[in-house]
Amino acid sequence: MGVTPPDLRTRVGSVELPNPVMTASGTSGYGAELAPYGRLGALGAVVVKSLAADPWPGNPAPRVTEVGQGMLNSVGLAGPGLPAWLETELPRLSALQARVVVSIWGQRVSDFERVARLLAPVGATVVAVEVNVSCPNLEDRSRMFAQSASATAEAVEAARCGKPRWAKLSAAVADLTEIAAGALAGGAEALTLVNTLPGLSIDVERRRPSLGAGAGGLSGMPLHPVALRAVWEVRNAFSDTPIVGVGGVTSGREAIEFLMAGADAVQVGTAIFRDPRAPWRILAEIDRWCRRHHVGAVRDLVGVAQ
Ligand SMILES: Cc1cc2nc3c(=O)[nH]c(=O)nc-3n(C[C@H](O)[C@H](O)[C@H](O)COP(=O)(O)O)c2cc1C
C-alpha cells in the first residue's frame, strides 16, 4: 500500500474538478436528492436531470424496468422546466457547495436557444452545461439530434450561454467520430459519452412491452463495454478533446477503465438506484486502487490504454 494520498484532481477542458466522479444526468434527480447519502461538494460534480425551457410530462408509467444486470428506462425527459429549477433547486445545490452541471434538452434547435437565454445569468455554482442531443428532433422526423452531425452542431451552437458546453452523445450511430466532429464544430468544449442505447423488454404474461412507452434506453453494466469503446475510439480520433465517460460504472474498476481509455472524468448513473452512496464508494475505490498501484495522480491514467 502506498502511503502518499493520490492526487485525484482532474480537468474537463476549462473546468477544474477535485476528482473525476460525477453523477449521471437523470439518475439522482434535479438537485439535492443525494445529499442524505454523502457530501455533494465532495463529488467532482453533480449533473442534474435534463431540463427544458418549459415543464414536460414525459412518458406513461411504468418508466423503468430491470433487464438482467442492466436497466431499461423510458422516463421521456419529464421535468419541471428550467425557470422553476433555477428558482427552487439551484439555490439548494449552491448552499451544499456542489459543482453543478446543468443538462439541457430540446425538441427543436430554437428550444436550445431559449434554454441558453435562461441560463445566461446563472452564477458560478453551474460549472458547465451538458447539451443532451440524444433526444428526438421534431424538425427531423423525431430522429435524435445525435444521429446527425449537422443537427448536433446546430443544437450545441444554439446552447451557447457563456458556460462551457459538453455534448452528450449516443453510441447508436454508424460513425461516432463524425457526430463528435459535429459537436466540436458547434462549439462543444467536451464530449460526454454515452447516453443509453435503444432497447425493449416484453412482459410475457401481459404480452405487452414492459414499459408504458414501449421501447426504452438501456443503461448499467451491459452498456459499459459499448461506452468504453466509444470513449476509446473518440479519444483516438480527437486526442486533445476532453471526454467524460458514462455507462455501467458500478465500481472503481470501470471508472479506471474509462480513464485508461481516454476519459478525463466519469459519471455514475444506474448504480445509484441500487446504492445511493455509489458515487462516493466509487471515488474511494479509485483512491484505493491508485494507492495500491503507486499511481501518484489520477490524471496519469488518462489515455494510457490508447
Ligand atoms: C432513469 C434514467 C433517467 C435518465 N435520464 C437522463 C436525462 O434526463 N438526460 C440524459 O442526458 N441522460 C439520462 N439518462 C442516461 C444517463 O445519464 C447515462 O448516460 C446512462 O444511464 C448510462 O450510464 P449508467 O450506465 O451509469 O446509468 C438517464 C438514465 C436513466 C437510467
The ligand as an SDF file (V2000), in Angstrom:
LIG
                    3D

 31 33  0  0  0  0  0  0  0  0999 V2000
  -33.7690    6.5380  -15.1750 C   0  0  0  0  0  0  0  0  0  0  0  0
  -32.7740    7.2210  -16.0730 C   0  0  0  0  0  0  0  0  0  0  0  0
  -33.0140    8.5410  -16.4750 C   0  0  0  0  0  0  0  0  0  0  0  0
  -32.0930    9.1870  -17.3030 C   0  0  0  0  0  0  0  0  0  0  0  0
  -32.3220   10.4990  -17.6730 N   0  0  0  0  0  0  0  0  0  0  0  0
  -31.4090   11.1420  -18.4300 C   0  0  0  0  0  0  0  0  0  0  0  0
  -31.5790   12.5200  -18.7320 C   0  0  0  0  0  0  0  0  0  0  0  0
  -32.5260   13.1870  -18.2950 O   0  0  0  0  0  0  0  0  0  0  0  0
  -30.6430   13.1030  -19.5390 N   0  0  0  0  0  0  0  0  0  0  0  0
  -29.5490   12.4240  -20.0120 C   0  0  0  0  0  0  0  0  0  0  0  0
  -28.7180   13.0140  -20.7230 O   0  0  0  0  0  0  0  0  0  0  0  0
  -29.3430   11.1290  -19.7050 N   0  0  0  0  0  0  0  0  0  0  0  0
  -30.2490   10.4850  -18.9280 C   0  0  0  0  0  0  0  0  0  0  0  0
  -30.0360    9.1810  -18.5960 N   0  0  0  0  0  0  0  0  0  0  0  0
  -28.8140    8.4830  -19.0930 C   0  0  0  0  0  0  0  0  0  0  0  0
  -27.6860    8.5230  -18.0600 C   0  0  0  0  0  0  0  0  0  0  0  0
  -27.2880    9.8350  -17.7490 O   0  0  0  0  0  0  0  0  0  0  0  0
  -26.4680    7.7270  -18.5830 C   0  0  0  0  0  0  0  0  0  0  0  0
  -25.9780    8.3250  -19.7670 O   0  0  0  0  0  0  0  0  0  0  0  0
  -26.8020    6.2800  -18.8730 C   0  0  0  0  0  0  0  0  0  0  0  0
  -27.7440    5.7770  -17.9570 O   0  0  0  0  0  0  0  0  0  0  0  0
  -25.5450    5.3980  -18.8440 C   0  0  0  0  0  0  0  0  0  0  0  0
  -24.9160    5.4450  -17.5900 O   0  0  0  0  0  0  0  0  0  0  0  0
  -25.1740    4.3250  -16.4440 P   0  0  0  0  0  0  0  0  0  0  0  0
  -24.9990    3.0060  -17.1070 O   0  0  0  0  0  0  0  0  0  0  0  0
  -24.1670    4.6120  -15.3810 O   0  0  0  0  0  0  0  0  0  0  0  0
  -26.5840    4.5350  -15.9720 O   0  0  0  0  0  0  0  0  0  0  0  0
  -30.9370    8.5060  -17.7570 C   0  0  0  0  0  0  0  0  0  0  0  0
  -30.7050    7.1780  -17.3360 C   0  0  0  0  0  0  0  0  0  0  0  0
  -31.5950    6.5290  -16.5070 C   0  0  0  0  0  0  0  0  0  0  0  0
  -31.3060    5.1270  -16.0690 C   0  0  0  0  0  0  0  0  0  0  0  0
  1  2  1  0
  2  3  1  0
  2 30  2  0
  3  4  2  0
  4  5  1  0
  4 28  1  0
  5  6  2  0
  6  7  1  0
  6 13  1  0
  7  8  2  0
  7  9  1  0
  9 10  1  0
 10 11  2  0
 10 12  1  0
 12 13  2  0
 13 14  1  0
 14 15  1  0
 14 28  1  0
 15 16  1  0
 16 17  1  0
 16 18  1  0
 18 19  1  0
 18 20  1  0
 20 21  1  0
 20 22  1  0
 22 23  1  0
 23 24  1  0
 24 25  2  0
 24 26  1  0
 24 27  1  0
 28 29  2  0
 29 30  1  0
 30 31  1  0
M  END
$$$$
